[in-house]
Amino acid sequence: MRILLTGGSGMVGRNLLDHASAREYEILAPRSRELNLLDREAVAEYLRENKPDLLIHAAGRVGGIQANMADPVGFLVENTQMGVHVINEAYRAGISHCINLSSSCVYPRNAPNPLSEDQILTGELEPTNEGYALAKITAMRLCQYISQISGSAHYTTLIPCNLYGRHDKFDPANSHMIPAVIRKIHEARQSNASSVEIWGDGEAQREFMYVEDLADCVFSVAEKMRIGDEVPDVMNVGIGRDYSVNEYYQAVASVIGFEGEFVHNLSKPVGMRQKLIDSTKINQLGWMPSTELSVGIEKTYRFFLEEVTNG
């Protein structure tokens, strides 16, 4: 099976390429200089020339609350264009299978937890990342429409919870919570700081999964598609439980060895109060995550020390 992987240089893409199952496929992972996903004609030409059997769409412009609030236009426009160009042109080129990677930000901000797939588009989105969420919803709906009108195409969307791990971004300007916390607490320990600031009261609940587990899930779904098994058109992928922001800070501090105190800045935005997804569908297909939080943080911190601080 020949796979076209978009976003091969991103965190998810690089973990997919590093996964043991990647050796079982021929994977095309063009960099942005080889294939500009914002150029529809370039995407169409690449698909016609290379004729992949499966598209894994993992590309996207990503970032945390600060980045999304600073440039909502860019997050909406660029992610929408990438999703529409890649998915629609794959359909037009006759590619029968697609795994589209989405985000749990597609869920309404006030939806009851755990979040199930049928709650999408039932309420107002979280304003701090609304543009990104709208782009991801568009790509998801496009996949559903293609599967509905085609007799042979099967395009499915996986909605992972928040991710962290190897090849993550650790720059506070565009990183998600766990890598940002790792860098913040590492620097506090290095400078012998007595305290670390937490945005808000730290009681917001978040579900984070080690990114290698998502890679494992993607290849599990790809194999089911290859052998012709039925796969739902939208599935959550998570660990089945969440932790408070305070608990994540404490877990990172334990790994790094920071013994100072935490100070809460109640003037800062915190996003949704809880975001726990229901992963029943993917679990029923036989997939379960395997990485404990402490193990994932240890591996991520080791990567930070080896690749970021020494790079």
N, C-alpha and C positions, 0 to 999 in steps of 0.2 A: 504494500500500500504506500503510495506517495502522498505525503502530507505537506501542505503549505502552511507554515506557522508565521503569522504576523506578530510583531512585537518580540522577535527572538532575542533582542538585546536588552529587554526589560527584565524585571525580577521574575515574573512568572515564566516568560519565554526561556530565560537562561536555565531555570530549574527544570523545565520540560526537556531541554536539550541535554541536561546533565543526568536525567533519569535513566535508570538501567533499561527501561522499555524502549527508549529512543533508538537503541541499536536494532530493534526489530523492524524499523520503518525507514524509508527514504524520506528524509525531512529537508525541505527547502525553507530556509530562514533568512530571506534577503534583508540586509540592513537598509536604513532609510535612504542612503545614498544610491542603493541599487534599485529600490522601489519606493517611490513617494506615494503613500497611501492617500494623500490629499489630491492626487492627480488621477481622476477616474479613468482616463484613456490609458495611462501607464499601467494601472491595475488590470484593465481589460486585456491589454496586450500581453502582460506577464502570464495571466491565466491561460490565454489561448496557446502560448508557446510551451508552457510547462505542464499543463493538463493534470493537476493534482487530483487524487481520489477523495481527499478529505481536506477541508479548510479548518484550521484552528485559529480563531480570531482572538488574539491576546493583546493586540496593540492598543494603545490609548495614551492620552495625556492624563497623568494621575498626580495627585497631591493631597495634602491634608487640608484642614479647615482654612489655614492662612492662605494657602495657594489658591483654593477655590474662591475665597472671598475677594482676593486681589484681582482675579481675572476671570470672572464668570463667562464673559463673551468667548474667550479662547477655549475654555473647557467645554462649552456647549457646541460651538461651531466645529472645532477640530475633531472632537470625538464623534459628532454626528456624521461629518463627512467621511471619516475613516470607516465607520460602521456601514454606512449606506454603500459606499464605493465597493468595499471588499465583499460584503454579503450579496448585494444585488448582482455584481459582476460575476461572482462565483455561480450564482443561479443561472445567469445568462450564458455562461460558458459550459453549462451542463454538469457541474460538480454536484454529485448526489448527496454528499454528507458534509455537515458543518457543525462544529462545536464552537459556539459563541460564548465568550467569557464576559459576564456582566458584573454587577456590584450590588451589594445589599442596600445601597442608598436609593434603589428604585422603589423601596417600600415607603408608604405614607408615614409621616413623622409621628402621628398619633395612633397608628395601628396597634392593636393588642399583640403582645408577645406570647409565645414564639410566632414569628412571622411566617405565614404559609403562602405559597405561590399564588393562590387565588385572591390575595389581598392587594396585589399590584394594581394601581390606578383606581383605588377606592377612596383616596383622600389626598390632602395637601402634602407636598414633599417638604423635606427639611430645607429651609432657605439657604443655609450655609454651603450646600453643594447641589442646589437645584439644577443648574445648567448641566453638570456632569450626569446627574440622574436622568434628565430628559433625553440626553444623547443615548444613554444605555437602554432606556425604555424603547426608543425608536428602533435600535438594532434588534432588541428582543422581539418586538412586534413584527419587524420585517421577516425574521426567521420563522415566526409562527405563520404569517401569511403565505410564505413560500411553501411551507410544509402542507398548508391547507389546500392550495390550488394545484400543487404538483402531485402526480401519481407516483413519482419515484424519489423525489428529493426529501431528505430527512434532515432538517436543520433544528438543532436543539441548543438551548441556552442554559449554561450553568451559572448560578448566582452564589459565589463564595462569600463567606463572611469576611471580616477584615483579615488581611494577611500580613505576615512578617517572615523574615528569614534571610538566607543567603542572597546576595545581590540586591539587597534592599537599599533604599535611599536614606542617608543619615543626616542630610542637611536640614536643619530646622525649618527652612523656608518652604520646603516641598515634601517633607517626610510625613508618614503616618505616625500614630502615637507610639508604638513600641520602639521603633528605631530612633525616634526623637527622644524618648525617655532614656534609651541606652546611651546615647551621646551625652545627654544632659547630666546623667548621673555619673558617667565615666569622667567627664570634665570636672564635675564637682569633687569627685574623689581625688583626681589628679591635683587639684588646686587646694585641697584640704578645706573646702567650703563647709560651713556648718549647717546649711539648709539648701533645699531644692524647692522651687516653686511648682505648684500644680494649678493648672487652670480650673476654675470653679471649685466646687466642694469635693470633687473626687468621687462622688457617689454614683455618677452615670455608669451604666453597665455596658460592656462591650464584649463581643465574641471575636477572638483572634485565633487563627489557625496557622500553623507552620506551613510555609509555602510548598515544601516537598510533598506534603499530604495532598495538596490540590493537584500537583503534577501527577501523582499516583492515581487520583480520581479521573483526570482527563484521559489518561491512557486506558483506564478501565472502561470508560464510556466508548472510547475509540475502538477498542477490541469488540465490544458488544455490537457496535455499528458494523464492523467488518464482517462479523459472522451472521448479521441479519437479525439480531435480537431487537425487540421493541424497546425504545427508550423514550420516556416522557419528553415533551417539547420544552418544558421549563423545570429545572430542579435546583433547589438550594443545596449548598455544600458547606457544611460547618462541623463543629466539634460537639454540638449538643448542649453546651452550657456557656454561661458568660461570667465575667468577673468585673468588679468595680475598677474604675481608674486608679483608685487608691491601692487596690490589690496588685495591679500591674506594676505600679511604682515600687511597691514593697518587694515583689518578685524579682524585679530587675536589680534593686538595691542589694538583695540577698546574693545574687549571682556575682555582682561586681564588688561587693564588700563595702558599700557605702553605709556609714553608721550615723549620718546626720539626721536632721528632722525635715519634715515636709511642711511647707507653708502654702496655704490655699489663697489664690487670688480670685475673689468672687466677682471681680469686674470683667473677667474674660469669658468669651462664649464657650459653651461646652457641647453644642449639637444636641442630638436626640438623647433623651434620658436613658433609653434602653434600646438595644438592637440585637435581639437573639433570633436566629432563624430556625425554622423547623426543617430538619434534613431527613424526614421520614422517607421521602421518595427515593433518594439516592441510597439510603441504608437498605431499603427493600430490594435494591438491585445487587446487594451484596458488598457494597463498599463502606468502610468505616475508617476514620482517621486513626493514626497510630502514635503521634508524637505528643507527649505530655508537655505542659507549659514550661516547666523548669528546664526540661531538656531542650526545647526549642529556643528558649532565651539563651541558654549556655552556648548552643551552636551559633546563634546569631551574634552573640558578643564575641565569640572566637573569630568569626568572619570579620567583624568590625575591627578588631585588633590587627588581624593579619592583612586585610585588604584596604582598609580605610586609613587607620592611623599610621600604618607602615608604608602605605602606597604613596 
